[in-house]
Amino acid sequence: MTAICILSITILAVAVSAGSPCCGKKCRYAGSFSTHQVHNPALPSTRSIFPAFGDPKYFSNKVVPSNKASVELKCPNFDVLFDEICKVSPLAKQALYENKPGGIKSIKKGDDFYSWKVTDDNPNRLISNIAKIDNFQKNGVPIVRLRSSLHGPAKKRGECFAELITTEELRQKWDATNDIVDELYSGDLNEVKKLQADNYGEPSMFGIGYVKTKQSVVSPREQLTLCGLQNFDSGASIIWGVELEENQNHLFPEGKRMSRSTSHLFSTTIIPTGENEFDVEYVLQLDIGGFPGWLTGPIVIETVKKMFGFADGYFKSGLNGGELAAKLAAITEDDTVKTDGDKNDSFDKNDSSVLNEKQTLLMPP
């Protein structure tokens, strides 16, 4: 398939803008929030610059060629990365180690490596479970985890889920406040495959994306993130991402540097549970550069809720002759999902939420 770079991670909000990676051509994967320009002493000064970089433990010294001459992309240490992802995501562990993963219903209490605080648990809701770990790995911000069960076609499900939060056309249908999201480099998938163990699935996307958010009461934020998509024979998929290290700053586009947000760890795991049914587990630890850590958790959770609200209707449209069905009918197995500018009436942009009236939240990665 076309080398499509990255996938999403980030989320933003409350008087702040934070970025996240993207996955495809000119994707729209950043957002900002806008409200009255009132000074808030709890927020960092717009003149401050907050450096933030990825954890070196997730990276190896191995590289793969990119789609641009003379540029090589540093690869993750797949063993370390997926070990950590499995520790925070029981569904990711199912994807990697089970031939027939059972999804959310098969998760047992003992499956969690860490101790999570469950803040919401209702199997009858679209978001059936929400949990968090405060100050995860002493990074000063929580890691959050949300689970949902959706209906939609199996064809290119991982790619479809990635693109609904990273492509410009789809993103604008539920978040119209992004500034810049661009694929900078995509990696050679054949070379990526050689550097990973067979049980990590088939790499479908791999690359580096740049995100910049708009000015609000806080200065713009930017991110430089390595992300990928792994597909498995069982029909499962894992979308993953980590912030790049400081020694990769030469990959930033030219221009003035902004305060940086950091996606310490991101994963979205998709597990098929029926012919047209699947479970999703979304995990993210996001540090919005200079933004109070105690506010980050609620912001991320509200944003992911909006994303799932859109995803619910979007994937159902793949079963009833709607937007997604038309896109899937127009592609071959080697093509990526193409988006268009049609409106998606199944999602109400004015849907009320705790933060909706005062801000627009950004999601990704």
URJO-V11087 format. One record per run of one state. SS is the DSSP state (H for helix, E for strand, - for the rest). FROM is the first residue (numbers start at 1). TO is the last residue. Records with the same first field share a line. If there is no record, write none. Layout:
SS: FROM-TO  FROM-TO
This chain:
-: 1-26  28-55  67-71  77-77  89-89  98-103  107-108  112-116  122-126  134-135  139-142  152-156  165-166  172-179  188-188  195-197  201-201  213-220  232-236  244-245  252-258  261-261  275-276  288-292  317-322  330-365
E: 27-27  59-66  72-76  117-121  127-133  143-151  167-167  180-187  202-212  221-231  237-243  259-260  262-274  277-287
H: 56-58  78-88  90-97  104-106  109-111  136-138  157-164  168-171  189-194  198-200  246-251  293-316  323-329
